[in-house]
Amino acid sequence: MNIPLMNDETRNRQIMERIPAGRWGQPSDLGGAAVFLASPASDYIDGHTIVVDGGWMGR
């Protein structure tokens, strides 16, 4: 899905400048959030969005 953006040198640089983690996300980056949500540690979590974006939204 992001391959065209990754291959466009200008857009890739612009996007990378906005990601505090300094890299594109990988499907495996969702694993920690999924494990947390499936665990008892999240039993009292309700109606919240967990953003897994390398810091993009928090910037």
N, C-alpha and C positions, 0 to 999 in steps of 0.2 A: 504494500500500500504506500509506503514512504519511499520506495526505490527511486521514482522520478525526482523527488526532492533531494535525496541523498546524492544522486548523480549530477544534479545541477550545482556546480561549484559555488556560484554566488548565493543561491538560496540556502544551500547547506551551511555555508559560513554564517549567514544571517541567523539561521535557526540555532546553530551551535553557540553563538554568542549569547543567546537568551536562556540556554539550559545550564543552570549552575552545576549540575552533575558532570557536565562536559562531554556527554556522549548521548547517542540515540538510545532510547529504551529498547529492551529486548523482551520477548514474551516471558522469559524466566523472571523478569523483574516483578511480575504480578504474583509470583509464588508466595512471597512473604505475607502480602496482604490476604491472600486466599487462605493460607494456613492460620493466620490470626483470626479471620472471620469464622473459620470452621472450628476454632478451639473454644474451650470454656472461657478463655480470657475475654472474649467478645460478647459474653452472655447479656451484658447490660447495655450493649450498643444498639441503638435503634434510630433509624432515620438520619444517618450521617453519610456523607460522601467521602470515601477514602481516595484521595488523589495520588496516583502513582505516575508521576511525570518528571522526575528528576529535578524538581524544584521550579519548573516552568511557571506554575500558577502563583507560587509564593514570591516570585521575583518582583 
